[in-house]
Amino acid sequence: MMRGEPADEVVRLCDRTLVDGVPARGLGWTDTTWGFEIPALTGIAYAFSDRPDRAQALFGEAVRAFEISGWSGAHLAFAHTLLGLVHRRRGNLPLAQHHLEEGLRLADRVGTGLPVHWDTACLLVDTLLARGRTAEAREVADRYAFGPPWPGAIVLPDGPSVLGRLLLAEGRTEEAVSTLEAAAESLTGRGRHHGVWAPWPFDLARALAPKDPDRAARIAIEAHVHAEHLGTPTALGESLRCLSLFADPEESRRLLTRAVEHLAASPARYEEARARLDLAHATGSAATLAEATSQAAACGADTLTTDP
């Protein structure tokens, strides 16, 4: 999944790990030998392959299994984090925030500096930024020391990509570019090209566009090539939206129309709202603008609803 291999193949392999949609005997969430990691990784791969419905079924069962078994520590915290991931990918930002804050509350009772703190803080920063709450995102980042040195464990979504997004939102463009370039070097060197799990190309292209549009356009084009290989509507829509920045007005409108079509076929309602807003600005369509702001409001994306 992280390499950005075709999502259909990722989903096929995920399906093989389950029996009738649930973990096989001995591989359940509370099995002490083989449990937890296998269903967790399966669900994460589903979530980033545009199948959050299957991920939500797995993660909802995790919460129930841990609560029934009396596991109220880091395992339950991570289960809430995983549900937060699902709702973030579906664009239900308030519900994502609720589960992520609950995950941090449970993790804080166990200790500090746990792996679950990294994942949950990363997702919460990303969710708060999507809601337009930059100051709150910074508070979370500072409280949980979200930043380098990065842990050896995988953080979801990619930590440096999310930190770069936070720095951009704060207007710290040079620091953001440096952070996103470091993410690019680290991930591409390991063959990791999933633009939704690690969205550094889209933000780096936007950050570089004013001063180095040629380089920015090359980054956007390469990201689109990887999105086509991955093949999810979310990745395709996001890459087309980024490409539109470097096209003439007529071509930009065409690319944004295609982006909206892909994202409308995806589970990513927040990303769809952003693309519709861009299309409204490109076309001057009041109807498209009304639709975009209505959808943004339904997602809980506060600042998009007041975008001029």
Residue frames relative to the residue before (quaternion, step in Angstrom):
aa qw qx qy qz dx dy dz
M 1.0000 0.0000 0.0000 0.0000 0.00 0.00 0.00
M 0.7067 0.4686 -0.2831 0.4481 3.60 0.82 -0.97
R 0.6127 0.5284 -0.3567 0.4670 3.58 1.15 -0.43
G 0.4394 -0.7038 0.4562 0.3217 3.58 1.22 -0.30
E 0.2602 0.7587 -0.5470 0.2396 3.56 1.07 0.71
P 0.7084 -0.4675 0.2860 0.4448 3.64 -1.14 0.45
A 0.4920 -0.7080 0.4286 0.2701 3.55 -0.73 1.12
D 0.5888 0.5767 -0.3797 0.4203 3.60 1.05 -0.63
E 0.6648 0.4844 -0.3005 0.4828 3.58 1.02 -0.78
V 0.6102 0.5430 -0.3454 0.4622 3.59 1.05 -0.75
V 0.6755 0.4880 -0.2925 0.4691 3.57 0.88 -0.96
R 0.6243 0.5391 -0.3453 0.4476 3.60 0.99 -0.78
L 0.6757 0.4812 -0.2953 0.4740 3.58 0.92 -0.87
C 0.6211 0.5308 -0.3418 0.4644 3.59 1.04 -0.74
D 0.6378 0.5377 -0.3294 0.4422 3.57 0.93 -0.87
R 0.6540 0.5358 -0.3187 0.4286 3.59 1.03 -0.76
T 0.6305 0.5409 -0.3492 0.4336 3.61 1.16 -0.40
L 0.7131 0.4386 -0.2336 0.4945 3.58 1.24 -0.37
V 0.2577 -0.7131 0.6246 0.1868 3.52 -1.34 0.31
D 0.8189 -0.1172 0.0166 0.5616 3.57 -0.43 1.25
G 0.7437 -0.4544 0.2152 0.4405 3.54 0.97 0.94
V 0.7184 0.3673 -0.2457 0.5372 3.61 1.24 0.03
P 0.6332 -0.5351 0.3760 0.4139 3.61 -1.15 0.43
A 0.5253 -0.6346 0.4694 0.3179 3.56 -1.08 0.75
R 0.6734 -0.4738 0.3694 0.4309 3.55 -1.27 0.34
G 0.7886 0.2745 -0.2306 0.4996 3.56 -0.86 0.99
L 0.7202 0.3833 -0.2362 0.5279 3.58 1.30 -0.17
G 0.3749 0.7523 -0.4671 0.2744 3.58 1.24 0.37
W 0.7456 -0.4504 0.2777 0.4050 3.50 -1.35 0.28
T 0.7844 0.3263 -0.1771 0.4969 3.61 0.94 -0.74
D 0.4014 0.6895 -0.5052 0.3290 3.60 1.20 0.24
T 0.3892 -0.7856 0.4394 0.1957 3.58 -0.62 1.14
T 0.6669 0.4923 -0.3168 0.4610 3.62 1.21 -0.23
W 0.8427 0.1039 0.0047 0.5282 3.58 0.66 -1.15
G 0.5251 0.6885 -0.3953 0.3065 3.59 1.22 -0.14
F 0.7451 0.4499 -0.3329 0.3629 3.50 -1.48 -0.08
E 0.7578 0.3945 -0.2591 0.4505 3.62 0.42 -1.14
I 0.6870 0.4981 -0.3071 0.4308 3.60 0.83 -0.95
P 0.7080 0.4106 -0.3060 0.4863 3.67 0.71 -0.80
A 0.6080 0.5545 -0.3645 0.4358 3.61 1.08 -0.62
L 0.6907 0.4672 -0.2838 0.4734 3.59 0.84 -0.96
T 0.6134 0.5455 -0.3457 0.4546 3.56 1.07 -0.72
G 0.6913 0.4855 -0.2781 0.4573 3.57 0.87 -0.95
I 0.6261 0.5283 -0.3372 0.4638 3.58 1.04 -0.75
A 0.6531 0.5052 -0.3120 0.4701 3.57 0.96 -0.86
Y 0.6080 0.5323 -0.3460 0.4767 3.61 1.05 -0.71
A 0.6735 0.5307 -0.3078 0.4123 3.58 0.82 -1.04
F 0.7484 0.3683 -0.2106 0.5099 3.58 1.01 -0.79
S 0.6355 0.4709 -0.3428 0.5068 3.57 1.29 0.33
D 0.5639 -0.6362 0.3477 0.3954 3.55 1.26 0.57
R 0.5935 0.5164 -0.4065 0.4646 3.59 1.03 0.77
P 0.0609 0.8360 -0.5422 0.0580 3.60 0.69 1.03
D 0.5261 0.6205 -0.4228 0.3993 3.61 1.19 -0.35
R 0.6890 0.4590 -0.2793 0.4863 3.58 0.91 -0.89
A 0.6262 0.5295 -0.3355 0.4637 3.57 1.04 -0.73
Q 0.6610 0.5167 -0.3195 0.4405 3.58 0.91 -0.87
A 0.6171 0.5395 -0.3477 0.4552 3.59 1.02 -0.72
L 0.6687 0.4946 -0.2957 0.4699 3.57 0.97 -0.88
F 0.7298 0.4517 -0.2570 0.4441 3.57 0.78 -1.00
G 0.5934 0.5426 -0.3663 0.4682 3.58 1.13 -0.55
E 0.6434 0.5043 -0.3136 0.4831 3.57 1.04 -0.76
A 0.5994 0.5627 -0.3641 0.4377 3.60 1.07 -0.66
V 0.6482 0.5096 -0.3246 0.4635 3.59 0.88 -0.89
R 0.6714 0.4927 -0.3055 0.4616 3.59 0.87 -0.92
A 0.6671 0.5110 -0.3119 0.4434 3.59 0.89 -0.90
F 0.6794 0.4798 -0.3025 0.4655 3.59 0.91 -0.84
E 0.6540 0.5080 -0.3241 0.4573 3.59 0.94 -0.81
I 0.6509 0.5103 -0.3163 0.4646 3.59 0.96 -0.85
S 0.7186 0.4440 -0.2421 0.4773 3.58 1.01 -0.84
G 0.5003 -0.6785 0.4138 0.3438 3.59 1.26 -0.09
W 0.4455 0.6709 -0.4695 0.3619 3.57 1.23 0.43
S 0.0436 0.8525 -0.5150 0.0785 3.58 -0.01 1.26
G 0.5680 0.6232 -0.3710 0.3890 3.59 1.24 0.22
A 0.8665 -0.0680 0.0570 0.4911 3.54 -0.98 -0.94
H 0.6155 0.5527 -0.3626 0.4292 3.61 1.04 -0.67
L 0.6797 0.4650 -0.2909 0.4869 3.58 0.88 -0.93
A 0.6053 0.5539 -0.3527 0.4500 3.59 1.05 -0.73
F 0.6820 0.4824 -0.2915 0.4661 3.57 0.91 -0.91
A 0.6053 0.5509 -0.3609 0.4470 3.60 1.06 -0.67
H 0.6525 0.4850 -0.3141 0.4902 3.59 0.99 -0.77
T 0.6049 0.5463 -0.3501 0.4616 3.58 1.07 -0.69
L 0.6682 0.5011 -0.3005 0.4606 3.57 0.93 -0.88
L 0.6306 0.4975 -0.3388 0.4900 3.58 1.04 -0.66
G 0.6085 0.5441 -0.3466 0.4621 3.57 1.09 -0.70
L 0.6138 0.5435 -0.3357 0.4639 3.57 1.05 -0.76
V 0.6522 0.5226 -0.3168 0.4484 3.59 0.88 -0.95
H 0.7152 0.4468 -0.2689 0.4654 3.59 0.79 -0.98
R 0.5884 0.5374 -0.3745 0.4741 3.61 1.14 -0.51
R 0.6776 0.4800 -0.2992 0.4700 3.59 0.89 -0.86
R 0.6890 0.4558 -0.2857 0.4857 3.62 1.09 -0.56
G 0.5189 -0.6756 0.3972 0.3412 3.58 1.24 -0.16
N 0.5050 0.5876 -0.4629 0.4307 3.59 1.19 0.40
L 0.1467 -0.8680 0.4694 0.0692 3.55 0.39 1.27
P 0.6465 0.5050 -0.3562 0.4473 3.67 0.88 -0.70
L 0.6739 0.4751 -0.3100 0.4734 3.60 0.94 -0.80
A 0.5975 0.5391 -0.3584 0.4732 3.59 1.07 -0.65
Q 0.6609 0.5076 -0.3095 0.4580 3.57 0.88 -0.92
H 0.6243 0.5491 -0.3370 0.4419 3.60 0.97 -0.82
H 0.7078 0.4511 -0.2786 0.4668 3.60 0.76 -0.98
L 0.6581 0.5096 -0.3206 0.4522 3.60 0.97 -0.77
E 0.6493 0.4927 -0.3223 0.4813 3.59 0.98 -0.73
E 0.6262 0.5098 -0.3360 0.4848 3.58 1.09 -0.66
G 0.6232 0.5402 -0.3368 0.4543 3.57 1.03 -0.75
L 0.6726 0.4747 -0.2990 0.4825 3.59 0.94 -0.81
R 0.6175 0.5430 -0.3542 0.4454 3.60 1.00 -0.73
L 0.6815 0.4735 -0.2866 0.4787 3.58 0.92 -0.91
A 0.6608 0.5077 -0.3156 0.4539 3.59 0.94 -0.83
D 0.6318 0.5475 -0.3354 0.4342 3.60 1.01 -0.79
R 0.6164 0.5511 -0.3489 0.4411 3.61 1.13 -0.57
V 0.6678 0.5104 -0.2915 0.4566 3.57 1.19 -0.60
G 0.7289 -0.3363 0.2658 0.5337 3.57 0.93 -0.87
T 0.4969 -0.6240 0.4991 0.3386 3.54 -1.22 -0.49
G 0.8177 0.2989 -0.1963 0.4511 3.52 -1.26 0.43
L 0.3595 0.7362 -0.5001 0.2805 3.57 1.14 0.54
P 0.6370 -0.5199 0.3858 0.4183 3.62 -1.16 0.42
V 0.6356 0.5377 -0.3450 0.4334 3.58 0.99 -0.76
H 0.5795 0.5764 -0.3815 0.4317 3.60 1.13 -0.53
W 0.6436 0.5340 -0.3270 0.4401 3.59 0.97 -0.84
D 0.6956 0.4759 -0.2832 0.4576 3.55 0.77 -1.05
T 0.7022 0.4823 -0.2831 0.4406 3.55 0.83 -1.00
A 0.6472 0.5050 -0.3254 0.4693 3.59 0.94 -0.82
C 0.6329 0.5383 -0.3287 0.4490 3.58 0.99 -0.84
L 0.6930 0.4682 -0.2733 0.4753 3.56 0.85 -0.97
L 0.6588 0.5035 -0.3234 0.4560 3.58 0.98 -0.77
V 0.6120 0.5264 -0.3516 0.4740 3.60 1.01 -0.72
D 0.6620 0.5068 -0.3022 0.4622 3.58 0.90 -0.92
T 0.6686 0.5023 -0.2969 0.4609 3.59 0.95 -0.88
L 0.6667 0.4945 -0.3046 0.4671 3.59 0.92 -0.87
L 0.6251 0.5181 -0.3449 0.4711 3.60 1.04 -0.67
A 0.6321 0.5229 -0.3316 0.4659 3.58 1.01 -0.76
R 0.6830 0.4648 -0.2774 0.4905 3.58 1.12 -0.64
G 0.5163 -0.6585 0.4080 0.3652 3.59 1.27 -0.10
R 0.5448 0.6269 -0.3847 0.4028 3.58 1.24 0.33
T 0.0785 -0.8627 0.4994 0.0148 3.51 0.61 1.24
A 0.6531 0.5194 -0.3270 0.4435 3.60 0.89 -0.85
E 0.6535 0.4960 -0.3140 0.4778 3.59 0.98 -0.80
A 0.6222 0.5358 -0.3374 0.4603 3.58 1.04 -0.75
R 0.6483 0.5102 -0.3150 0.4692 3.58 0.99 -0.82
E 0.6236 0.5400 -0.3414 0.4506 3.60 1.00 -0.78
V 0.6548 0.4954 -0.3103 0.4791 3.58 0.96 -0.85
A 0.6498 0.5268 -0.3191 0.4454 3.58 0.90 -0.92
D 0.6887 0.4702 -0.2863 0.4718 3.59 0.90 -0.88
R 0.6503 0.5418 -0.3240 0.4226 3.59 0.93 -0.88
Y 0.7938 0.2806 -0.1372 0.5219 3.57 0.99 -0.83
A 0.4706 -0.7130 0.4267 0.2967 3.58 1.22 0.55
F 0.1954 0.8054 -0.5273 0.1874 3.54 0.95 0.98
G 0.5771 0.5352 -0.4224 0.4496 3.53 -0.24 1.32
P 0.7130 -0.4313 0.3045 0.4614 3.57 -1.26 -0.03
P 0.5219 -0.1644 -0.8364 -0.0328 1.51 -2.24 1.19
W 0.4200 -0.7206 0.4988 0.2358 3.56 -0.95 0.93
P 0.5336 -0.6388 0.4399 0.3372 3.60 -1.06 0.65
G 0.5986 -0.5688 0.4236 0.3724 3.55 -1.25 0.36
A 0.6232 0.5415 -0.3429 0.4481 3.58 1.15 -0.58
I 0.5737 -0.5808 0.4579 0.3520 3.54 -1.25 0.53
V 0.1746 -0.7556 0.6226 0.1047 3.56 -1.00 0.84
L 0.1357 -0.8078 0.5695 0.0685 3.56 -0.95 0.84
P 0.4826 -0.3269 -0.7934 0.1755 1.49 -1.44 2.04
D 0.7666 -0.3641 0.2378 0.4725 3.58 -1.28 -0.01
G 0.4866 -0.7249 0.4149 0.2560 3.57 -0.66 1.15
P 0.6926 0.4657 -0.3093 0.4558 3.64 0.70 -0.92
S 0.6059 0.5491 -0.3604 0.4488 3.61 1.07 -0.66
V 0.6835 0.4723 -0.2840 0.4786 3.58 0.95 -0.89
L 0.6274 0.5174 -0.3470 0.4671 3.60 1.01 -0.71
G 0.6282 0.5287 -0.3358 0.4617 3.59 1.00 -0.76
R 0.6352 0.5249 -0.3180 0.4688 3.57 1.03 -0.79
L 0.6395 0.5152 -0.3216 0.4714 3.59 1.02 -0.79
L 0.6635 0.5030 -0.3094 0.4593 3.59 0.89 -0.88
L 0.6249 0.5253 -0.3367 0.4692 3.59 1.03 -0.72
A 0.6578 0.5147 -0.3090 0.4548 3.57 0.95 -0.90
E 0.6862 0.4626 -0.2719 0.4910 3.58 1.16 -0.61
G 0.5265 -0.6555 0.3995 0.3654 3.59 1.26 -0.02
R 0.5114 0.6328 -0.4171 0.4050 3.59 1.26 0.28
T 0.0726 -0.8847 0.4590 0.0373 3.52 0.76 1.17
E 0.6631 0.5088 -0.3290 0.4396 3.62 0.83 -0.88
E 0.6552 0.4899 -0.3124 0.4829 3.59 0.95 -0.83
A 0.6335 0.5345 -0.3304 0.4515 3.57 1.01 -0.80
V 0.6544 0.5080 -0.3208 0.4590 3.58 0.88 -0.91
S 0.6502 0.5159 -0.3178 0.4583 3.59 0.91 -0.87
T 0.6645 0.5035 -0.2965 0.4658 3.58 0.96 -0.88
L 0.6901 0.4755 -0.2789 0.4689 3.57 0.92 -0.91
E 0.6217 0.5219 -0.3452 0.4711 3.60 1.07 -0.65
A 0.6358 0.5115 -0.3299 0.4746 3.59 1.03 -0.73
A 0.6243 0.5250 -0.3340 0.4723 3.57 1.04 -0.75
A 0.6432 0.5316 -0.3189 0.4493 3.56 0.95 -0.89
E 0.6725 0.5023 -0.3000 0.4533 3.57 0.86 -0.97
S 0.6827 0.4969 -0.2903 0.4502 3.58 0.90 -0.93
L 0.7361 0.4424 -0.2471 0.4487 3.58 0.80 -1.00
T 0.6823 0.4726 -0.3141 0.4610 3.59 0.83 -0.86
G 0.6073 0.5636 -0.3498 0.4373 3.57 1.12 -0.59
R 0.7211 0.3748 -0.2237 0.5381 3.56 1.24 -0.49
G 0.5442 -0.6635 0.3826 0.3424 3.57 1.24 0.29
R 0.4738 0.6605 -0.4479 0.3723 3.59 1.12 0.61
H 0.0436 0.8478 -0.5147 0.1203 3.54 -0.34 1.31
H 0.3840 0.7213 -0.4983 0.2897 3.62 1.09 0.54
G 0.2891 -0.8344 0.4511 0.1295 3.55 -0.21 1.31
V 0.6296 0.4820 -0.3572 0.4936 3.61 1.21 -0.09
W 0.6489 0.4756 -0.3116 0.5056 3.58 1.02 -0.74
A 0.7904 0.1093 -0.0431 0.6012 3.59 0.99 -0.83
P 0.0592 -0.8767 0.4771 0.0164 3.62 0.29 1.24
W 0.2269 0.8168 -0.5093 0.1485 3.60 1.13 0.45
P 0.6391 0.5487 -0.3890 0.3731 3.71 0.82 -0.71
F 0.6650 0.5223 -0.3160 0.4302 3.57 0.94 -0.88
D 0.7024 0.4499 -0.2728 0.4793 3.58 0.92 -0.88
L 0.6401 0.5141 -0.3376 0.4605 3.59 1.01 -0.71
A 0.6309 0.5253 -0.3401 0.4587 3.60 0.96 -0.79
R 0.6684 0.4923 -0.3051 0.4667 3.59 0.92 -0.86
A 0.6656 0.5108 -0.3111 0.4464 3.58 0.98 -0.83
L 0.7162 0.4503 -0.2495 0.4711 3.59 1.03 -0.80
A 0.4906 0.7254 -0.4084 0.2576 3.58 1.16 -0.57
P 0.6907 0.4905 -0.3328 0.4144 3.67 0.75 -0.81
K 0.7964 0.3244 -0.1541 0.4866 3.61 0.92 -0.86
D 0.7981 0.1248 -0.0558 0.5868 3.62 1.10 -0.57
P 0.0473 -0.8644 0.4998 0.0276 3.58 0.63 1.13
D 0.6131 0.5556 -0.3683 0.4240 3.61 1.02 -0.61
R 0.6712 0.4701 -0.2951 0.4913 3.57 0.89 -0.90
A 0.6341 0.5387 -0.3290 0.4466 3.58 0.96 -0.86
A 0.6611 0.5033 -0.3086 0.4630 3.57 0.95 -0.87
R 0.6299 0.5275 -0.3420 0.4561 3.60 1.01 -0.73
I 0.6328 0.5205 -0.3293 0.4693 3.59 1.01 -0.78
A 0.6631 0.5070 -0.3052 0.4584 3.58 0.95 -0.89
I 0.6488 0.5150 -0.3203 0.4596 3.59 0.97 -0.82
E 0.6651 0.4952 -0.3083 0.4662 3.59 0.92 -0.87
A 0.6294 0.5293 -0.3340 0.4606 3.58 1.03 -0.76
H 0.6423 0.5160 -0.3246 0.4645 3.58 1.04 -0.74
V 0.6079 0.5416 -0.3531 0.4610 3.60 1.03 -0.71
H 0.6751 0.4759 -0.2942 0.4808 3.58 0.92 -0.88
A 0.6281 0.5332 -0.3395 0.4538 3.59 1.05 -0.73
E 0.6354 0.5173 -0.3289 0.4696 3.58 1.01 -0.75
H 0.6396 0.5099 -0.3286 0.4723 3.60 1.03 -0.72
L 0.6498 0.5038 -0.3036 0.4814 3.58 1.00 -0.84
G 0.2260 -0.8605 0.4306 0.1519 3.54 0.99 -0.89
T 0.5012 0.6343 -0.4646 0.3613 3.62 1.13 0.18
P 0.5789 -0.5892 0.4242 0.3712 3.60 -1.05 0.60
T 0.6196 0.5476 -0.3539 0.4370 3.60 1.03 -0.70
A 0.6907 0.4731 -0.2868 0.4658 3.58 0.80 -0.98
L 0.6542 0.5112 -0.3166 0.4589 3.58 0.95 -0.84
G 0.6705 0.5056 -0.3026 0.4509 3.57 0.90 -0.89
E 0.6653 0.4985 -0.3015 0.4667 3.56 0.94 -0.88
S 0.6698 0.4950 -0.3134 0.4562 3.60 0.95 -0.80
L 0.6488 0.5039 -0.3220 0.4705 3.59 1.00 -0.73
R 0.6152 0.5405 -0.3401 0.4624 3.55 1.04 -0.73
C 0.6590 0.4898 -0.3034 0.4834 3.57 1.01 -0.79
L 0.6376 0.5369 -0.3266 0.4455 3.60 0.94 -0.84
S 0.6068 0.5966 -0.3562 0.3859 3.57 1.05 -0.73
L 0.5642 0.6156 -0.3810 0.3970 3.58 1.19 -0.48
F 0.7705 0.3778 -0.1651 0.4860 3.58 1.10 -0.69
A 0.5729 0.5737 -0.3742 0.4501 3.56 1.27 0.40
D 0.5752 -0.5442 0.4584 0.4036 3.56 -1.27 0.28
P 0.7260 -0.4785 0.2489 0.4266 3.62 -1.12 0.46
E 0.6737 0.4913 -0.3140 0.4539 3.59 0.87 -0.86
E 0.6786 0.4727 -0.2885 0.4826 3.58 0.91 -0.92
S 0.6105 0.5579 -0.3487 0.4410 3.58 1.05 -0.73
R 0.6518 0.5031 -0.3157 0.4716 3.59 0.95 -0.83
R 0.6445 0.5172 -0.3248 0.4600 3.58 1.01 -0.77
L 0.6658 0.4984 -0.3019 0.4660 3.58 0.94 -0.88
L 0.6640 0.4972 -0.3103 0.4644 3.57 0.98 -0.81
T 0.6061 0.5396 -0.3539 0.4650 3.58 1.07 -0.66
R 0.6597 0.4861 -0.3001 0.4884 3.58 0.99 -0.84
A 0.6193 0.5451 -0.3454 0.4472 3.59 1.02 -0.76
V 0.6545 0.5039 -0.3078 0.4722 3.57 0.93 -0.90
E 0.6394 0.5288 -0.3341 0.4471 3.60 0.94 -0.82
H 0.6666 0.4858 -0.3065 0.4751 3.59 0.90 -0.87
L 0.7100 0.4666 -0.2784 0.4481 3.57 0.80 -0.97
A 0.5949 0.5455 -0.3647 0.4642 3.59 1.13 -0.52
A 0.6837 0.4522 -0.2747 0.5026 3.60 1.20 -0.54
S 0.6137 0.5430 -0.3359 0.4645 3.58 1.31 -0.05
P 0.5482 -0.5849 0.4523 0.3909 3.60 -1.25 -0.02
A 0.5727 0.6586 -0.3418 0.3485 3.60 1.30 -0.25
R 0.1386 -0.8463 0.5102 0.0646 3.57 0.24 1.28
Y 0.6315 0.5292 -0.3500 0.4456 3.61 1.00 -0.68
E 0.6677 0.4880 -0.2991 0.4760 3.58 0.88 -0.91
E 0.6123 0.5351 -0.3473 0.4671 3.59 1.09 -0.66
A 0.6444 0.5248 -0.3264 0.4503 3.59 0.94 -0.86
R 0.6480 0.5111 -0.3252 0.4617 3.60 0.97 -0.80
A 0.6618 0.4997 -0.3135 0.4626 3.57 0.93 -0.86
R 0.6413 0.5123 -0.3260 0.4691 3.60 0.98 -0.78
L 0.6333 0.5233 -0.3340 0.4621 3.58 1.03 -0.73
D 0.6410 0.5087 -0.3222 0.4760 3.58 0.99 -0.80
L 0.6556 0.5073 -0.3112 0.4648 3.56 0.98 -0.85
A 0.6222 0.5371 -0.3423 0.4552 3.58 1.01 -0.74
H 0.6725 0.4807 -0.3015 0.4752 3.58 0.95 -0.83
A 0.6675 0.5115 -0.3057 0.4465 3.59 1.02 -0.75
T 0.7645 0.3657 -0.1860 0.4972 3.57 1.06 -0.74
G 0.3727 -0.7310 0.4868 0.2995 3.56 1.20 -0.47
S 0.4075 0.7348 -0.4532 0.2978 3.57 1.23 0.40
A 0.3662 -0.7376 0.5278 0.2079 3.57 -0.64 1.12
A 0.6335 0.5387 -0.3343 0.4434 3.58 1.04 -0.74
T 0.6584 0.4928 -0.3046 0.4804 3.58 0.98 -0.84
L 0.6297 0.5296 -0.3303 0.4624 3.57 1.03 -0.76
A 0.6568 0.5052 -0.3150 0.4628 3.58 0.93 -0.85
E 0.6508 0.5104 -0.3121 0.4676 3.56 1.00 -0.83
A 0.6576 0.5216 -0.3084 0.4477 3.58 0.97 -0.87
T 0.6981 0.4625 -0.2843 0.4668 3.58 0.84 -0.93
S 0.6110 0.5368 -0.3521 0.4632 3.59 1.08 -0.64
Q 0.6716 0.4829 -0.2979 0.4764 3.56 0.95 -0.87
A 0.6292 0.5307 -0.3367 0.4573 3.59 1.00 -0.76
A 0.6393 0.5205 -0.3234 0.4645 3.58 0.99 -0.80
A 0.6467 0.5163 -0.3179 0.4628 3.58 1.01 -0.80
C 0.6661 0.4907 -0.2926 0.4794 3.58 1.16 -0.62
G 0.4504 -0.6720 0.4687 0.3549 3.59 1.17 -0.46
A 0.4212 0.6835 -0.4753 0.3599 3.58 1.24 0.48
D 0.2768 -0.8432 0.4346 0.1534 3.53 0.27 1.33
T 0.7380 0.4408 -0.2645 0.4372 3.60 0.71 -1.02
L 0.6025 0.5671 -0.3784 0.4150 3.60 1.04 -0.57
T 0.6408 0.5504 -0.3341 0.4180 3.59 1.04 -0.66
T 0.7298 0.3733 -0.2282 0.5254 3.59 1.23 -0.41
D 0.3605 0.7420 -0.4971 0.2691 3.58 1.26 0.18
P 0.4602 -0.7080 0.4610 0.2727 3.60 -0.82 1.02
